């Protein structure tokens, strides 16, 4: 459990420091979601948005965009 928590914190830290791009890639979203599901068993939008330093509406918009690509 500690290993998973450390990985999740590492992802969180990288999102706080990485400001070179104005948008976060879909891969980043999926990575955070996968880590949260592995760690907690679920990935609520509020938790995802907090870990990625995003607004909840911005996250919802991206998730909708990603779901339309299926």
PDB file of N, CA, C, O and CB in Angstrom:
ATOM      1  N   UNK A   1       0.827  -1.197   0.000  1.00  0.00           N
ATOM      2  CA  UNK A   1       0.000   0.000   0.000  1.00  0.00           C
ATOM      3  C   UNK A   1       0.870   1.260   0.000  1.00  0.00           C
ATOM      4  O   UNK A   1       0.537   2.235  -0.674  1.00  0.00           O
ATOM      5  CB  UNK A   1      -0.940  -0.001   1.213  1.00  0.00           C
ATOM      6  N   UNK A   2       1.969   1.252   0.741  1.00  0.00           N
ATOM      7  CA  UNK A   2       2.862   2.402   0.804  1.00  0.00           C
ATOM      8  C   UNK A   2       3.488   2.669  -0.556  1.00  0.00           C
ATOM      9  O   UNK A   2       3.632   3.825  -0.955  1.00  0.00           O
ATOM     10  CB  UNK A   2       3.953   2.180   1.856  1.00  0.00           C
ATOM     11  N   UNK A   3       3.865   1.604  -1.276  1.00  0.00           N
ATOM     12  CA  UNK A   3       4.455   1.756  -2.604  1.00  0.00           C
ATOM     13  C   UNK A   3       3.476   2.464  -3.536  1.00  0.00           C
ATOM     14  O   UNK A   3       3.868   3.369  -4.272  1.00  0.00           O
ATOM     15  CB  UNK A   3       4.854   0.381  -3.185  1.00  0.00           C
ATOM     16  N   UNK A   4       2.202   2.059  -3.511  1.00  0.00           N
ATOM     17  CA  UNK A   4       1.189   2.691  -4.344  1.00  0.00           C
ATOM     18  C   UNK A   4       1.006   4.148  -3.965  1.00  0.00           C
ATOM     19  O   UNK A   4       0.871   5.005  -4.839  1.00  0.00           O
ATOM     20  CB  UNK A   4      -0.135   1.950  -4.228  1.00  0.00           C
ATOM     21  N   UNK A   5       1.000   4.434  -2.689  1.00  0.00           N
ATOM     22  CA  UNK A   5       0.847   5.804  -2.223  1.00  0.00           C
ATOM     23  C   UNK A   5       2.006   6.669  -2.703  1.00  0.00           C
ATOM     24  O   UNK A   5       1.806   7.814  -3.111  1.00  0.00           O
ATOM     25  CB  UNK A   5       0.751   5.841  -0.695  1.00  0.00           C
ATOM     26  N   UNK A   6       3.205   6.127  -2.655  1.00  0.00           N
ATOM     27  CA  UNK A   6       4.379   6.866  -3.130  1.00  0.00           C
ATOM     28  C   UNK A   6       4.294   7.142  -4.623  1.00  0.00           C
ATOM     29  O   UNK A   6       4.654   8.231  -5.069  1.00  0.00           O
ATOM     30  CB  UNK A   6       5.658   6.092  -2.819  1.00  0.00           C
ATOM     31  N   UNK A   7       3.823   6.174  -5.401  1.00  0.00           N
ATOM     32  CA  UNK A   7       3.676   6.379  -6.849  1.00  0.00           C
ATOM     33  C   UNK A   7       2.653   7.457  -7.118  1.00  0.00           C
ATOM     34  O   UNK A   7       2.861   8.308  -7.983  1.00  0.00           O
ATOM     35  CB  UNK A   7       3.267   5.074  -7.556  1.00  0.00           C
ATOM     36  N   UNK A   8       1.558   7.434  -6.396  1.00  0.00           N
ATOM     37  CA  UNK A   8       0.516   8.431  -6.578  1.00  0.00           C
ATOM     38  C   UNK A   8       1.030   9.818  -6.207  1.00  0.00           C
ATOM     39  O   UNK A   8       0.750  10.789  -6.911  1.00  0.00           O
ATOM     40  CB  UNK A   8      -0.717   8.077  -5.742  1.00  0.00           C
ATOM     41  N   UNK A   9       1.764   9.921  -5.132  1.00  0.00           N
ATOM     42  CA  UNK A   9       2.347  11.206  -4.737  1.00  0.00           C
ATOM     43  C   UNK A   9       3.363  11.687  -5.768  1.00  0.00           C
ATOM     44  O   UNK A   9       3.477  12.889  -6.008  1.00  0.00           O
ATOM     45  CB  UNK A   9       3.010  11.091  -3.359  1.00  0.00           C
ATOM     46  N   UNK A  10       4.095  10.770  -6.375  1.00  0.00           N
ATOM     47  CA  UNK A  10       5.052  11.121  -7.416  1.00  0.00           C
ATOM     48  C   UNK A  10       4.342  11.709  -8.628  1.00  0.00           C
ATOM     49  O   UNK A  10       4.805  12.687  -9.214  1.00  0.00           O
ATOM     50  CB  UNK A  10       5.871   9.897  -7.825  1.00  0.00           C
ATOM     51  N   UNK A  11       3.216  11.109  -8.999  1.00  0.00           N
ATOM     52  CA  UNK A  11       2.422  11.628 -10.110  1.00  0.00           C
ATOM     53  C   UNK A  11       1.904  13.021  -9.765  1.00  0.00           C
ATOM     54  O   UNK A  11       1.959  13.943 -10.579  1.00  0.00           O
ATOM     55  CB  UNK A  11       1.246  10.676 -10.439  1.00  0.00           C
ATOM     56  N   UNK A  12       1.407  13.150  -8.558  1.00  0.00           N
ATOM     57  CA  UNK A  12       0.877  14.443  -8.106  1.00  0.00           C
ATOM     58  C   UNK A  12       1.966  15.514  -8.163  1.00  0.00           C
ATOM     59  O   UNK A  12       1.718  16.623  -8.636  1.00  0.00           O
ATOM     60  CB  UNK A  12       0.312  14.329  -6.668  1.00  0.00           C
ATOM     61  N   UNK A  13       3.148  15.195  -7.692  1.00  0.00           N
ATOM     62  CA  UNK A  13       4.250  16.155  -7.691  1.00  0.00           C
ATOM     63  C   UNK A  13       4.654  16.537  -9.105  1.00  0.00           C
ATOM     64  O   UNK A  13       4.964  17.698  -9.371  1.00  0.00           O
ATOM     65  CB  UNK A  13       5.448  15.585  -6.944  1.00  0.00           C
ATOM     66  N   UNK A  14       4.654  15.584 -10.000  1.00  0.00           N
ATOM     67  CA  UNK A  14       5.050  15.888 -11.375  1.00  0.00           C
ATOM     68  C   UNK A  14       4.055  16.820 -12.039  1.00  0.00           C
ATOM     69  O   UNK A  14       4.439  17.625 -12.887  1.00  0.00           O
ATOM     70  CB  UNK A  14       5.184  14.607 -12.188  1.00  0.00           C
ATOM     71  N   UNK A  15       2.795  16.729 -11.676  1.00  0.00           N
ATOM     72  CA  UNK A  15       1.796  17.614 -12.258  1.00  0.00           C
ATOM     73  C   UNK A  15       1.898  19.021 -11.700  1.00  0.00           C
ATOM     74  O   UNK A  15       1.513  19.982 -12.367  1.00  0.00           O
ATOM     75  CB  UNK A  15       0.408  17.067 -12.018  1.00  0.00           C
ATOM     76  N   UNK A  16       2.405  19.154 -10.503  1.00  0.00           N
ATOM     77  CA  UNK A  16       2.573  20.486  -9.929  1.00  0.00           C
ATOM     78  C   UNK A  16       3.763  21.206 -10.540  1.00  0.00           C
ATOM     79  O   UNK A  16       3.746  22.430 -10.672  1.00  0.00           O
ATOM     80  CB  UNK A  16       2.740  20.396  -8.417  1.00  0.00           C
ATOM     81  N   UNK A  17       4.801  20.459 -10.916  1.00  0.00           N
ATOM     82  CA  UNK A  17       6.012  21.085 -11.415  1.00  0.00           C
ATOM     83  C   UNK A  17       6.036  21.200 -12.934  1.00  0.00           C
ATOM     84  O   UNK A  17       6.738  22.060 -13.465  1.00  0.00           O
ATOM     85  CB  UNK A  17       7.207  20.313 -10.950  1.00  0.00           C
ATOM     86  N   UNK A  18       5.301  20.371 -13.638  1.00  0.00           N
ATOM     87  CA  UNK A  18       5.333  20.372 -15.094  1.00  0.00           C
ATOM     88  C   UNK A  18       4.402  21.448 -15.636  1.00  0.00           C
ATOM     89  O   UNK A  18       3.187  21.261 -15.686  1.00  0.00           O
ATOM     90  CB  UNK A  18       4.942  18.990 -15.648  1.00  0.00           C
ATOM     91  N   UNK A  19       4.972  22.560 -16.034  1.00  0.00           N
ATOM     92  CA  UNK A  19       4.186  23.668 -16.548  1.00  0.00           C
ATOM     93  C   UNK A  19       4.582  24.006 -17.986  1.00  0.00           C
ATOM     94  O   UNK A  19       4.219  25.072 -18.481  1.00  0.00           O
ATOM     95  CB  UNK A  19       4.352  24.892 -15.652  1.00  0.00           C
ATOM     96  N   UNK A  20       5.313  23.129 -18.662  1.00  0.00           N
ATOM     97  CA  UNK A  20       5.781  23.418 -20.012  1.00  0.00           C
ATOM     98  C   UNK A  20       4.668  23.337 -21.038  1.00  0.00           C
ATOM     99  O   UNK A  20       4.747  23.982 -22.083  1.00  0.00           O
ATOM    100  CB  UNK A  20       6.885  22.471 -20.390  1.00  0.00           C
ATOM    101  N   UNK A  21       3.646  22.565 -20.765  1.00  0.00           N
ATOM    102  CA  UNK A  21       2.534  22.414 -21.694  1.00  0.00           C
ATOM    103  C   UNK A  21       1.279  23.000 -21.073  1.00  0.00           C
ATOM    104  O   UNK A  21       1.068  22.910 -19.863  1.00  0.00           O
ATOM    105  CB  UNK A  21       2.318  20.930 -22.067  1.00  0.00           C
ATOM    106  N   UNK A  22       0.448  23.602 -21.918  1.00  0.00           N
ATOM    107  CA  UNK A  22      -0.762  24.213 -21.384  1.00  0.00           C
ATOM    108  C   UNK A  22      -1.857  23.190 -21.119  1.00  0.00           C
ATOM    109  O   UNK A  22      -2.806  23.474 -20.389  1.00  0.00           O
ATOM    110  CB  UNK A  22      -1.270  25.269 -22.335  1.00  0.00           C
ATOM    111  N   UNK A  23      -1.736  22.011 -21.702  1.00  0.00           N
ATOM    112  CA  UNK A  23      -2.735  20.973 -21.477  1.00  0.00           C
ATOM    113  C   UNK A  23      -2.073  19.711 -20.958  1.00  0.00           C
ATOM    114  O   UNK A  23      -0.895  19.456 -21.207  1.00  0.00           O
ATOM    115  CB  UNK A  23      -3.512  20.677 -22.766  1.00  0.00           C
ATOM    116  N   UNK A  24      -2.840  18.947 -20.248  1.00  0.00           N
ATOM    117  CA  UNK A  24      -2.372  17.672 -19.742  1.00  0.00           C
ATOM    118  C   UNK A  24      -2.808  16.604 -20.730  1.00  0.00           C
ATOM    119  O   UNK A  24      -3.942  16.620 -21.208  1.00  0.00           O
ATOM    120  CB  UNK A  24      -2.920  17.384 -18.305  1.00  0.00           C
ATOM    121  N   UNK A  25      -1.921  15.688 -21.035  1.00  0.00           N
ATOM    122  CA  UNK A  25      -2.242  14.674 -22.030  1.00  0.00           C
ATOM    123  C   UNK A  25      -3.229  13.652 -21.481  1.00  0.00           C
ATOM    124  O   UNK A  25      -3.352  13.458 -20.271  1.00  0.00           O
ATOM    125  CB  UNK A  25      -0.973  13.977 -22.500  1.00  0.00           C
ATOM    126  N   UNK A  26      -3.910  13.022 -22.388  1.00  0.00           N
ATOM    127  CA  UNK A  26      -4.860  11.979 -22.003  1.00  0.00           C
ATOM    128  C   UNK A  26      -4.153  10.870 -21.239  1.00  0.00           C
ATOM    129  O   UNK A  26      -4.729  10.266 -20.334  1.00  0.00           O
ATOM    130  CB  UNK A  26      -5.566  11.405 -23.240  1.00  0.00           C
ATOM    131  N   UNK A  27      -2.920  10.609 -21.602  1.00  0.00           N
ATOM    132  CA  UNK A  27      -2.147   9.576 -20.913  1.00  0.00           C
ATOM    133  C   UNK A  27      -1.974   9.917 -19.438  1.00  0.00           C
ATOM    134  O   UNK A  27      -2.027   9.034 -18.582  1.00  0.00           O
ATOM    135  CB  UNK A  27      -0.777   9.398 -21.577  1.00  0.00           C
ATOM    136  N   UNK A  28      -1.767  11.191 -19.142  1.00  0.00           N
ATOM    137  CA  UNK A  28      -1.630  11.621 -17.749  1.00  0.00           C
ATOM    138  C   UNK A  28      -2.920  11.377 -16.968  1.00  0.00           C
ATOM    139  O   UNK A  28      -2.889  10.915 -15.827  1.00  0.00           O
ATOM    140  CB  UNK A  28      -1.249  13.106 -17.684  1.00  0.00           C
ATOM    141  N   UNK A  29      -4.037  11.689 -17.587  1.00  0.00           N
ATOM    142  CA  UNK A  29      -5.333  11.444 -16.941  1.00  0.00           C
ATOM    143  C   UNK A  29      -5.494   9.955 -16.642  1.00  0.00           C
ATOM    144  O   UNK A  29      -5.855   9.566 -15.531  1.00  0.00           O
ATOM    145  CB  UNK A  29      -6.501  11.944 -17.836  1.00  0.00           C
ATOM    146  N   UNK A  30      -5.221   9.140 -17.642  1.00  0.00           N
ATOM    147  CA  UNK A  30      -5.388   7.699 -17.482  1.00  0.00           C
ATOM    148  C   UNK A  30      -4.440   7.136 -16.425  1.00  0.00           C
ATOM    149  O   UNK A  30      -4.801   6.228 -15.676  1.00  0.00           O
ATOM    150  CB  UNK A  30      -5.160   6.993 -18.813  1.00  0.00           C
ATOM    151  N   UNK A  31      -3.236   7.677 -16.373  1.00  0.00           N
ATOM    152  CA  UNK A  31      -2.258   7.225 -15.378  1.00  0.00           C
ATOM    153  C   UNK A  31      -2.744   7.521 -13.962  1.00  0.00           C
ATOM    154  O   UNK A  31      -2.667   6.663 -13.083  1.00  0.00           O
ATOM    155  CB  UNK A  31      -0.895   7.897 -15.618  1.00  0.00           C
ATOM    156  N   UNK A  32      -3.237   8.715 -13.748  1.00  0.00           N
ATOM    157  CA  UNK A  32      -3.741   9.087 -12.420  1.00  0.00           C
ATOM    158  C   UNK A  32      -4.963   8.248 -12.054  1.00  0.00           C
ATOM    159  O   UNK A  32      -5.077   7.772 -10.925  1.00  0.00           O
ATOM    160  CB  UNK A  32      -4.094  10.590 -12.373  1.00  0.00           C
ATOM    161  N   UNK A  33      -5.870   8.069 -13.002  1.00  0.00           N
ATOM    162  CA  UNK A  33      -7.062   7.264 -12.753  1.00  0.00           C
ATOM    163  C   UNK A  33      -6.679   5.835 -12.389  1.00  0.00           C
ATOM    164  O   UNK A  33      -7.217   5.270 -11.438  1.00  0.00           O
ATOM    165  CB  UNK A  33      -7.984   7.271 -13.979  1.00  0.00           C
ATOM    166  N   UNK A  34      -5.751   5.250 -13.144  1.00  0.00           N
ATOM    167  CA  UNK A  34      -5.313   3.872 -12.865  1.00  0.00           C
ATOM    168  C   UNK A  34      -4.684   3.757 -11.487  1.00  0.00           C
ATOM    169  O   UNK A  34      -4.942   2.793 -10.765  1.00  0.00           O
ATOM    170  CB  UNK A  34      -4.316   3.400 -13.929  1.00  0.00           C
ATOM    171  N   UNK A  35      -3.867   4.723 -11.118  1.00  0.00           N
ATOM    172  CA  UNK A  35      -3.222   4.688  -9.805  1.00  0.00           C
ATOM    173  C   UNK A  35      -4.249   4.822  -8.681  1.00  0.00           C
ATOM    174  O   UNK A  35      -4.161   4.132  -7.665  1.00  0.00           O
ATOM    175  CB  UNK A  35      -2.174   5.804  -9.696  1.00  0.00           C
ATOM    176  N   UNK A  36      -5.215   5.708  -8.869  1.00  0.00           N
ATOM    177  CA  UNK A  36      -6.243   5.878  -7.836  1.00  0.00           C
ATOM    178  C   UNK A  36      -7.091   4.616  -7.689  1.00  0.00           C
ATOM    179  O   UNK A  36      -7.411   4.210  -6.572  1.00  0.00           O
ATOM    180  CB  UNK A  36      -7.142   7.080  -8.169  1.00  0.00           C
ATOM    181  N   UNK A  37      -7.451   4.005  -8.797  1.00  0.00           N
ATOM    182  CA  UNK A  37      -8.242   2.772  -8.742  1.00  0.00           C
ATOM    183  C   UNK A  37      -7.442   1.673  -8.050  1.00  0.00           C
ATOM    184  O   UNK A  37      -7.979   0.918  -7.239  1.00  0.00           O
ATOM    185  CB  UNK A  37      -8.664   2.321 -10.167  1.00  0.00           C
ATOM    186  N   UNK A  38      -6.153   1.590  -8.377  1.00  0.00           N
ATOM    187  CA  UNK A  38      -5.311   0.569  -7.741  1.00  0.00           C
ATOM    188  C   UNK A  38      -5.165   0.835  -6.239  1.00  0.00           C
ATOM    189  O   UNK A  38      -5.171  -0.096  -5.434  1.00  0.00           O
ATOM    190  CB  UNK A  38      -3.919   0.528  -8.409  1.00  0.00           C
ATOM    191  N   UNK A  39      -5.035   2.095  -5.876  1.00  0.00           N
ATOM    192  CA  UNK A  39      -4.809   2.460  -4.479  1.00  0.00           C
ATOM    193  C   UNK A  39      -6.089   2.421  -3.650  1.00  0.00           C
ATOM    194  O   UNK A  39      -6.102   1.878  -2.545  1.00  0.00           O
ATOM    195  CB  UNK A  39      -4.197   3.838  -4.401  1.00  0.00           C
ATOM    196  N   UNK A  40      -7.169   3.003  -4.189  1.00  0.00           N
ATOM    197  CA  UNK A  40      -8.390   3.168  -3.406  1.00  0.00           C
ATOM    198  C   UNK A  40      -9.542   2.266  -3.841  1.00  0.00           C
ATOM    199  O   UNK A  40     -10.495   2.060  -3.089  1.00  0.00           O
ATOM    200  CB  UNK A  40      -8.830   4.585  -3.478  1.00  0.00           C
ATOM    201  N   UNK A  41      -9.451   1.729  -5.062  1.00  0.00           N
ATOM    202  CA  UNK A  41     -10.535   0.915  -5.589  1.00  0.00           C
ATOM    203  C   UNK A  41     -11.531   1.721  -6.405  1.00  0.00           C
ATOM    204  O   UNK A  41     -12.473   1.158  -6.962  1.00  0.00           O
ATOM    205  CB  UNK A  41     -11.248   0.226  -4.466  1.00  0.00           C
ATOM    206  N   UNK A  42     -11.337   3.032  -6.484  1.00  0.00           N
ATOM    207  CA  UNK A  42     -12.202   3.920  -7.267  1.00  0.00           C
ATOM    208  C   UNK A  42     -11.419   5.189  -7.600  1.00  0.00           C
ATOM    209  O   UNK A  42     -10.359   5.451  -7.031  1.00  0.00           O
ATOM    210  CB  UNK A  42     -13.524   4.264  -6.486  1.00  0.00           C
ATOM    211  N   UNK A  43     -11.962   5.964  -8.529  1.00  0.00           N
ATOM    212  CA  UNK A  43     -11.344   7.240  -8.885  1.00  0.00           C
ATOM    213  C   UNK A  43     -12.445   8.272  -9.092  1.00  0.00           C
ATOM    214  O   UNK A  43     -12.937   8.446 -10.207  1.00  0.00           O
ATOM    215  CB  UNK A  43     -10.459   7.105 -10.167  1.00  0.00           C
ATOM    216  N   UNK A  44     -12.826   8.947  -8.032  1.00  0.00           N
ATOM    217  CA  UNK A  44     -13.855   9.980  -8.105  1.00  0.00           C
ATOM    218  C   UNK A  44     -13.294  11.226  -8.795  1.00  0.00           C
ATOM    219  O   UNK A  44     -12.109  11.535  -8.668  1.00  0.00           O
ATOM    220  CB  UNK A  44     -14.382  10.330  -6.689  1.00  0.00           C
ATOM    221  N   UNK A  45     -14.151  11.930  -9.517  1.00  0.00           N
ATOM    222  CA  UNK A  45     -13.680  13.105 -10.253  1.00  0.00           C
ATOM    223  C   UNK A  45     -13.083  14.165  -9.329  1.00  0.00           C
ATOM    224  O   UNK A  45     -12.112  14.825  -9.698  1.00  0.00           O
ATOM    225  CB  UNK A  45     -14.821  13.708 -11.052  1.00  0.00           C
ATOM    226  N   UNK A  46     -13.634  14.332  -8.167  1.00  0.00           N
ATOM    227  CA  UNK A  46     -13.100  15.321  -7.230  1.00  0.00           C
ATOM    228  C   UNK A  46     -11.667  14.972  -6.820  1.00  0.00           C
ATOM    229  O   UNK A  46     -10.807  15.850  -6.744  1.00  0.00           O
ATOM    230  CB  UNK A  46     -13.997  15.417  -5.986  1.00  0.00           C
ATOM    231  N   UNK A  47     -11.420  13.709  -6.563  1.00  0.00           N
ATOM    232  CA  UNK A  47     -10.078  13.263  -6.163  1.00  0.00           C
ATOM    233  C   UNK A  47      -9.106  13.417  -7.333  1.00  0.00           C
ATOM    234  O   UNK A  47      -7.980  13.880  -7.151  1.00  0.00           O
ATOM    235  CB  UNK A  47     -10.109  11.784  -5.675  1.00  0.00           C
ATOM    236  N   UNK A  48      -9.539  13.030  -8.526  1.00  0.00           N
ATOM    237  CA  UNK A  48      -8.685  13.158  -9.714  1.00  0.00           C
ATOM    238  C   UNK A  48      -8.323  14.626  -9.935  1.00  0.00           C
ATOM    239  O   UNK A  48      -7.159  14.956 -10.157  1.00  0.00           O
ATOM    240  CB  UNK A  48      -9.396  12.578 -10.973  1.00  0.00           C
ATOM    241  N   UNK A  49      -9.315  15.493  -9.873  1.00  0.00           N
ATOM    242  CA  UNK A  49      -9.050  16.912 -10.119  1.00  0.00           C
ATOM    243  C   UNK A  49      -8.099  17.501  -9.086  1.00  0.00           C
ATOM    244  O   UNK A  49      -7.261  18.336  -9.426  1.00  0.00           O
ATOM    245  CB  UNK A  49     -10.351  17.695 -10.121  1.00  0.00           C
ATOM    246  N   UNK A  50      -8.213  17.085  -7.847  1.00  0.00           N
ATOM    247  CA  UNK A  50      -7.295  17.581  -6.809  1.00  0.00           C
ATOM    248  C   UNK A  50      -5.866  17.104  -7.059  1.00  0.00           C
ATOM    249  O   UNK A  50      -4.918  17.875  -6.913  1.00  0.00           O
ATOM    250  CB  UNK A  50      -7.762  17.121  -5.417  1.00  0.00           C
ATOM    251  N   UNK A  51      -5.713  15.842  -7.433  1.00  0.00           N
ATOM    252  CA  UNK A  51      -4.373  15.318  -7.681  1.00  0.00           C
ATOM    253  C   UNK A  51      -3.740  15.937  -8.914  1.00  0.00           C
ATOM    254  O   UNK A  51      -2.516  16.043  -8.992  1.00  0.00           O
ATOM    255  CB  UNK A  51      -4.422  13.814  -7.831  1.00  0.00           C
ATOM    256  N   UNK A  52      -4.548  16.346  -9.874  1.00  0.00           N
ATOM    257  CA  UNK A  52      -4.002  16.901 -11.112  1.00  0.00           C
ATOM    258  C   UNK A  52      -4.025  18.428 -11.133  1.00  0.00           C
ATOM    259  O   UNK A  52      -3.665  19.045 -12.136  1.00  0.00           O
ATOM    260  CB  UNK A  52      -4.775  16.367 -12.298  1.00  0.00           C
ATOM    261  N   UNK A  53      -4.445  19.030 -10.031  1.00  0.00           N
ATOM    262  CA  UNK A  53      -4.511  20.498  -9.952  1.00  0.00           C
ATOM    263  C   UNK A  53      -5.401  21.073 -11.047  1.00  0.00           C
ATOM    264  O   UNK A  53      -5.027  22.041 -11.708  1.00  0.00           O
ATOM    265  CB  UNK A  53      -3.103  21.105 -10.055  1.00  0.00           C
ATOM    266  N   UNK A  54      -6.562  20.489 -11.239  1.00  0.00           N
ATOM    267  CA  UNK A  54      -7.515  20.915 -12.261  1.00  0.00           C
ATOM    268  C   UNK A  54      -8.832  21.298 -11.617  1.00  0.00           C
ATOM    269  O   UNK A  54      -9.139  20.892 -10.496  1.00  0.00           O
ATOM    270  CB  UNK A  54      -7.732  19.809 -13.303  1.00  0.00           C
ATOM    271  N   UNK A  55      -9.598  22.082 -12.343  1.00  0.00           N
ATOM    272  CA  UNK A  55     -10.954  22.354 -11.877  1.00  0.00           C
ATOM    273  C   UNK A  55     -11.813  21.132 -12.177  1.00  0.00           C
ATOM    274  O   UNK A  55     -11.540  20.398 -13.127  1.00  0.00           O
ATOM    275  CB  UNK A  55     -11.543  23.640 -12.552  1.00  0.00           C
ATOM    276  N   UNK A  56     -12.835  20.916 -11.384  1.00  0.00           N
ATOM    277  CA  UNK A  56     -13.739  19.786 -11.628  1.00  0.00           C
ATOM    278  C   UNK A  56     -14.414  19.888 -12.993  1.00  0.00           C
ATOM    279  O   UNK A  56     -14.513  18.876 -13.687  1.00  0.00           O
ATOM    280  CB  UNK A  56     -14.800  19.712 -10.532  1.00  0.00           C
ATOM    281  N   UNK A  57     -14.888  21.082 -13.413  1.00  0.00           N
ATOM    282  CA  UNK A  57     -15.488  21.172 -14.746  1.00  0.00           C
ATOM    283  C   UNK A  57     -14.484  20.875 -15.866  1.00  0.00           C
ATOM    284  O   UNK A  57     -14.842  20.267 -16.875  1.00  0.00           O
ATOM    285  CB  UNK A  57     -16.080  22.555 -14.949  1.00  0.00           C
ATOM    286  N   UNK A  58     -13.242  21.298 -15.690  1.00  0.00           N
ATOM    287  CA  UNK A  58     -12.214  21.013 -16.695  1.00  0.00           C
ATOM    288  C   UNK A  58     -11.957  19.524 -16.814  1.00  0.00           C
ATOM    289  O   UNK A  58     -11.799  18.999 -17.916  1.00  0.00           O
ATOM    290  CB  UNK A  58     -10.917  21.736 -16.351  1.00  0.00           C
ATOM    291  N   UNK A  59     -11.916  18.851 -15.683  1.00  0.00           N
ATOM    292  CA  UNK A  59     -11.717  17.405 -15.688  1.00  0.00           C
ATOM    293  C   UNK A  59     -12.903  16.707 -16.348  1.00  0.00           C
ATOM    294  O   UNK A  59     -12.719  15.812 -17.173  1.00  0.00           O
ATOM    295  CB  UNK A  59     -11.517  16.882 -14.253  1.00  0.00           C
ATOM    296  N   UNK A  60     -14.096  17.108 -15.994  1.00  0.00           N
ATOM    297  CA  UNK A  60     -15.293  16.495 -16.577  1.00  0.00           C
ATOM    298  C   UNK A  60     -15.304  16.662 -18.085  1.00  0.00           C
ATOM    299  O   UNK A  60     -15.644  15.731 -18.814  1.00  0.00           O
ATOM    300  CB  UNK A  60     -16.562  17.105 -15.972  1.00  0.00           C
ATOM    301  N   UNK A  61     -14.935  17.842 -18.554  1.00  0.00           N
ATOM    302  CA  UNK A  61     -14.886  18.098 -19.996  1.00  0.00           C
ATOM    303  C   UNK A  61     -13.902  17.147 -20.681  1.00  0.00           C
ATOM    304  O   UNK A  61     -14.203  16.587 -21.735  1.00  0.00           O
ATOM    305  CB  UNK A  61     -14.490  19.564 -20.270  1.00  0.00           C
ATOM    306  N   UNK A  62     -12.727  16.972 -20.078  1.00  0.00           N
ATOM    307  CA  UNK A  62     -11.732  16.080 -20.676  1.00  0.00           C
ATOM    308  C   UNK A  62     -12.206  14.634 -20.643  1.00  0.00           C
ATOM    309  O   UNK A  62     -12.020  13.905 -21.618  1.00  0.00           O
ATOM    310  CB  UNK A  62     -10.390  16.210 -19.949  1.00  0.00           C
ATOM    311  N   UNK A  63     -12.806  14.210 -19.556  1.00  0.00           N
ATOM    312  CA  UNK A  63     -13.298  12.829 -19.464  1.00  0.00           C
ATOM    313  C   UNK A  63     -14.385  12.573 -20.513  1.00  0.00           C
ATOM    314  O   UNK A  63     -14.424  11.498 -21.112  1.00  0.00           O
ATOM    315  CB  UNK A  63     -13.849  12.542 -18.043  1.00  0.00           C
ATOM    316  N   UNK A  64     -15.257  13.544 -20.736  1.00  0.00           N
ATOM    317  CA  UNK A  64     -16.278  13.409 -21.775  1.00  0.00           C
ATOM    318  C   UNK A  64     -15.640  13.315 -23.158  1.00  0.00           C
ATOM    319  O   UNK A  64     -16.044  12.500 -23.988  1.00  0.00           O
ATOM    320  CB  UNK A  64     -17.254  14.591 -21.724  1.00  0.00           C
ATOM    321  N   UNK A  65     -14.653  14.149 -23.389  1.00  0.00           N
ATOM    322  CA  UNK A  65     -13.927  14.127 -24.663  1.00  0.00           C
ATOM    323  C   UNK A  65     -13.267  12.774 -24.888  1.00  0.00           C
ATOM    324  O   UNK A  65     -13.319  12.226 -25.989  1.00  0.00           O
ATOM    325  CB  UNK A  65     -12.870  15.241 -24.701  1.00  0.00           C
ATOM    326  N   UNK A  66     -12.650  12.242 -23.847  1.00  0.00           N
ATOM    327  CA  UNK A  66     -11.986  10.942 -23.954  1.00  0.00           C
ATOM    328  C   UNK A  66     -12.994   9.823 -24.182  1.00  0.00           C
ATOM    329  O   UNK A  66     -12.724   8.889 -24.937  1.00  0.00           O
ATOM    330  CB  UNK A  66     -11.165  10.658 -22.694  1.00  0.00           C
ATOM    331  N   UNK A  67     -14.144   9.910 -23.537  1.00  0.00           N
ATOM    332  CA  UNK A  67     -15.146   8.848 -23.677  1.00  0.00           C
ATOM    333  C   UNK A  67     -15.762   8.842 -25.083  1.00  0.00           C
ATOM    334  O   UNK A  67     -16.205   7.796 -25.558  1.00  0.00           O
ATOM    335  CB  UNK A  67     -16.251   9.020 -22.620  1.00  0.00           C
ATOM    336  N   UNK A  68     -15.791   9.987 -25.739  1.00  0.00           N
ATOM    337  CA  UNK A  68     -16.319  10.067 -27.096  1.00  0.00           C
ATOM    338  C   UNK A  68     -15.398   9.414 -28.117  1.00  0.00           C
ATOM    339  O   UNK A  68     -15.836   9.071 -29.214  1.00  0.00           O
ATOM    340  CB  UNK A  68     -16.554  11.507 -27.472  1.00  0.00           C
ATOM    341  N   UNK A  69     -14.138   9.241 -27.771  1.00  0.00           N
ATOM    342  CA  UNK A  69     -13.162   8.635 -28.677  1.00  0.00           C
ATOM    343  C   UNK A  69     -13.272   7.119 -28.750  1.00  0.00           C
ATOM    344  O   UNK A  69     -12.689   6.494 -29.635  1.00  0.00           O
ATOM    345  CB  UNK A  69     -11.773   9.011 -28.252  1.00  0.00           C
ATOM    346  N   UNK A  70     -14.020   6.525 -27.820  1.00  0.00           N
ATOM    347  CA  UNK A  70     -14.117   5.058 -27.780  1.00  0.00           C
ATOM    348  C   UNK A  70     -14.617   4.490 -29.062  1.00  0.00           C
ATOM    349  O   UNK A  70     -14.753   3.273 -29.187  1.00  0.00           O
ATOM    350  CB  UNK A  70     -15.011   4.617 -26.668  1.00  0.00           C
TER     351      UNK A  70
END
